[in-house]
Amino acid sequence: MESKQVEEDDGPPPGYQSILPSPQPPSSPLKLPPEPPPPTAPPPQPPPTTLTPTTKTTPSETAQMVCGSCHRLLKYPPGARQVQRSCCQTVNFVLEAHQVGQVKCGSCTVLLMYPYGASQVRCSSCQHVTEIGAHNRRPPWSVQQGQPLPGPNPCY
């Protein structure tokens, strides 16, 4: 049987009693220079969620990714280029389907996704670093889904 102890609040500990100010005799008022106004804080910066949607989205449309820092599932509106996770403040860059490669972890065989063209990737499950070579490289997800790779960007 558990016995619960209830602590009663007896007020502040000894020595922390409030001290009333002693009355001061009236004196002539001192002229002090005016105080400058308190500094104002800079306006809060908006989160770095950059949205450039190409189509109008509805509230039911969301994209998902795993946060690179806290490894939690992160939902964001489609078309965002970067998304900041509110709990850990990590800015995650959103990669398009043609920018993502896939490889199986060399230790635990979990399927890993990485920025296409990287030379190695660390598994978030077992921390093993897998070298990405021609022998274990898989095509980008967009190619596996039958979507063509986009042509070169004329803006660069």
LUMKOLMI-640957 format. One record per residue (C-alpha): residue number from 1; x, y, z. Coordinates in nm, 4 decimals, padded with zeros to 6 digits. Example, Ala and Ser with C-alpha at 12.3 -4.5 7.8 and 13.67 -1.06 7.14 Angstrom:
% LUMKOLMI-640957
SITE nr u v w
SITE 1 01.2300 -00.4500 00.7800 $
SITE 2 01.3670 -00.1060 00.7140 $
END
This chain:
% LUMKOLMI-640957
SITE nr u v w
SITE 1 00.0000 00.0000 00.0000 $
SITE 2 00.1381 00.3382 -00.0947 $
SITE 3 00.1290 00.6241 00.1455 $
SITE 4 00.1210 00.9684 -00.0035 $
SITE 5 00.2893 01.2470 00.1805 $
SITE 6 00.1394 01.5856 00.1294 $
SITE 7 00.3730 01.8730 00.1893 $
SITE 8 00.2048 02.1737 00.3347 $
SITE 9 00.3161 02.5140 00.2191 $
SITE 10 00.4432 02.6928 00.5275 $
SITE 11 00.5453 02.9978 00.3310 $
SITE 12 00.8978 03.1109 00.2572 $
SITE 13 01.1895 02.9695 00.4578 $
SITE 14 01.3292 03.1716 00.7506 $
SITE 15 01.5215 03.4763 00.6406 $
SITE 16 01.3060 03.5384 00.3336 $
SITE 17 01.0373 03.7459 00.5020 $
SITE 18 00.9594 04.0639 00.3191 $
SITE 19 01.1057 04.3737 00.4794 $
SITE 20 00.8847 04.6779 00.4774 $
SITE 21 01.0626 04.9966 00.3761 $
SITE 22 01.1116 05.2405 00.6603 $
SITE 23 00.9350 05.5726 00.6127 $
SITE 24 01.1654 05.8366 00.4709 $
SITE 25 01.1480 06.1956 00.5841 $
SITE 26 01.0230 06.4304 00.3134 $
SITE 27 01.3043 06.5868 00.1220 $
SITE 28 01.3364 06.8176 -00.1705 $
SITE 29 01.2809 06.6403 -00.4990 $
SITE 30 01.5944 06.5558 -00.6917 $
SITE 31 01.6078 06.6426 -01.0561 $
SITE 32 01.7315 06.3461 -01.2518 $
SITE 33 01.8061 06.3453 -01.6224 $
SITE 34 01.5314 06.1805 -01.8256 $
SITE 35 01.5864 05.8107 -01.8773 $
SITE 36 01.6180 05.6905 -02.2345 $
SITE 37 01.3406 05.4572 -02.3469 $
SITE 38 01.4193 05.0881 -02.3066 $
SITE 39 01.5702 04.9300 -02.6169 $
SITE 40 01.3176 04.7571 -02.8334 $
SITE 41 01.3764 04.4007 -02.9362 $
SITE 42 01.4201 04.3385 -03.3070 $
SITE 43 01.1079 04.2000 -03.4715 $
SITE 44 01.0963 03.8191 -03.4659 $
SITE 45 01.2311 03.6553 -03.7779 $
SITE 46 00.9912 03.4277 -03.9643 $
SITE 47 01.0909 03.0620 -03.9766 $
SITE 48 01.2952 02.9713 -04.2844 $
SITE 49 01.0135 02.7725 -04.4391 $
SITE 50 01.0416 02.8813 -04.7985 $
SITE 51 00.7317 02.8025 -04.9975 $
SITE 52 00.7233 02.8236 -05.3707 $
SITE 53 00.4223 02.6092 -05.4599 $
SITE 54 00.3571 02.5564 -05.8258 $
SITE 55 -00.0016 02.4531 -05.7694 $
SITE 56 -00.2601 02.5532 -05.5160 $
SITE 57 -00.2535 02.3125 -05.2235 $
SITE 58 -00.5363 02.2080 -04.9998 $
SITE 59 -00.5036 02.1583 -04.6246 $
SITE 60 -00.5126 01.7805 -04.6727 $
SITE 61 -00.1965 01.7842 -04.8888 $
SITE 62 00.1238 01.7460 -04.6884 $
SITE 63 00.4703 01.6159 -04.7585 $
SITE 64 00.6832 01.4312 -04.5040 $
SITE 65 01.0488 01.3860 -04.4244 $
SITE 66 01.2620 01.2792 -04.1302 $
SITE 67 01.4393 01.5598 -03.9437 $
SITE 68 01.8156 01.5345 -03.9894 $
SITE 69 01.8810 01.6197 -03.6256 $
SITE 70 01.6117 01.4725 -03.3987 $
SITE 71 01.5007 01.2011 -03.6471 $
SITE 72 01.1306 01.2768 -03.5955 $
SITE 73 00.8764 01.2767 -03.8743 $
SITE 74 00.8286 01.6261 -04.0111 $
SITE 75 00.5231 01.7285 -04.2117 $
SITE 76 00.5312 02.0359 -04.4332 $
SITE 77 00.3410 02.1887 -04.7241 $
SITE 78 00.4435 02.0610 -05.0682 $
SITE 79 00.6732 02.2980 -05.2536 $
SITE 80 00.8776 02.4066 -04.9516 $
SITE 81 01.2521 02.4237 -05.0148 $
SITE 82 01.3539 02.4226 -04.6500 $
SITE 83 01.1638 02.3532 -04.3308 $
SITE 84 01.2586 02.4346 -03.9721 $
SITE 85 01.1623 02.1838 -03.7033 $
SITE 86 01.0032 02.3689 -03.4128 $
SITE 87 01.1299 02.1447 -03.1317 $
SITE 88 01.4997 02.1274 -03.2246 $
SITE 89 01.5198 02.4382 -03.4494 $
SITE 90 01.7020 02.2430 -03.7225 $
SITE 91 01.6609 02.3742 -04.0756 $
SITE 92 01.6034 02.0773 -04.3068 $
SITE 93 01.6560 02.1197 -04.6797 $
SITE 94 01.3856 01.9532 -04.8860 $
SITE 95 01.5149 01.7524 -05.1794 $
SITE 96 01.3124 01.6839 -05.4901 $
SITE 97 01.2573 01.3202 -05.5902 $
SITE 98 01.5248 01.3404 -05.8620 $
SITE 99 01.7802 01.4686 -05.6070 $
SITE 100 01.7534 01.1681 -05.3739 $
SITE 101 01.9459 00.8433 -05.4058 $
SITE 102 01.8883 00.5203 -05.2165 $
SITE 103 02.1243 00.2565 -05.0804 $
SITE 104 02.0941 -00.0267 -04.8279 $
SITE 105 02.2956 00.0101 -04.5081 $
SITE 106 02.6079 -00.2071 -04.5207 $
SITE 107 02.5444 -00.3279 -04.1659 $
SITE 108 02.1719 -00.3534 -04.0898 $
SITE 109 02.0353 -00.3366 -04.4505 $
SITE 110 01.7928 -00.0527 -04.3730 $
SITE 111 01.7079 00.1406 -04.6893 $
SITE 112 01.8785 00.4805 -04.6667 $
SITE 113 01.8036 00.7915 -04.8665 $
SITE 114 02.0743 01.0495 -04.9320 $
SITE 115 02.1397 01.3512 -05.1538 $
SITE 116 02.2083 01.1987 -05.4943 $
SITE 117 02.5778 01.2122 -05.5758 $
SITE 118 02.7037 01.1753 -05.2155 $
SITE 119 03.0021 00.9439 -05.1662 $
SITE 120 02.8837 00.7962 -04.8346 $
SITE 121 02.5872 00.7954 -04.5975 $
SITE 122 02.5574 00.7284 -04.2226 $
SITE 123 02.2747 00.5016 -04.1092 $
SITE 124 02.0516 00.6685 -03.8524 $
SITE 125 01.9637 00.3280 -03.7028 $
SITE 126 02.3069 00.1712 -03.6436 $
SITE 127 02.5434 00.4645 -03.7236 $
SITE 128 02.7328 00.2556 -03.9827 $
SITE 129 02.8859 00.4571 -04.2680 $
SITE 130 02.8117 00.3008 -04.6058 $
SITE 131 03.0265 00.3964 -04.9032 $
SITE 132 02.8154 00.4675 -05.2086 $
SITE 133 02.9649 00.3144 -05.5179 $
SITE 134 02.8432 00.1806 -05.8494 $
SITE 135 02.7955 -00.1649 -05.6924 $
SITE 136 02.5272 -00.0525 -05.4452 $
SITE 137 02.3878 00.2683 -05.5923 $
SITE 138 02.0194 00.2685 -05.6783 $
SITE 139 01.8647 00.5133 -05.9223 $
SITE 140 01.6847 00.8187 -05.7869 $
SITE 141 01.3323 00.7583 -05.6576 $
SITE 142 01.1816 00.9564 -05.9454 $
SITE 143 01.3447 00.7208 -06.1989 $
SITE 144 01.2173 00.4172 -06.0086 $
SITE 145 00.8673 00.5673 -06.0253 $
SITE 146 00.8958 00.6122 -06.4019 $
SITE 147 00.9354 00.9901 -06.3971 $
SITE 148 01.2032 01.1362 -06.6241 $
SITE 149 01.4904 01.3342 -06.4773 $
SITE 150 01.4481 01.7083 -06.5305 $
SITE 151 01.6672 01.8765 -06.7874 $
SITE 152 01.9421 02.1215 -06.6958 $
SITE 153 01.8271 02.4375 -06.5226 $
SITE 154 01.8665 02.7310 -06.7655 $
SITE 155 01.8924 02.9747 -06.4728 $
SITE 156 02.2418 02.8602 -06.3753 $
END
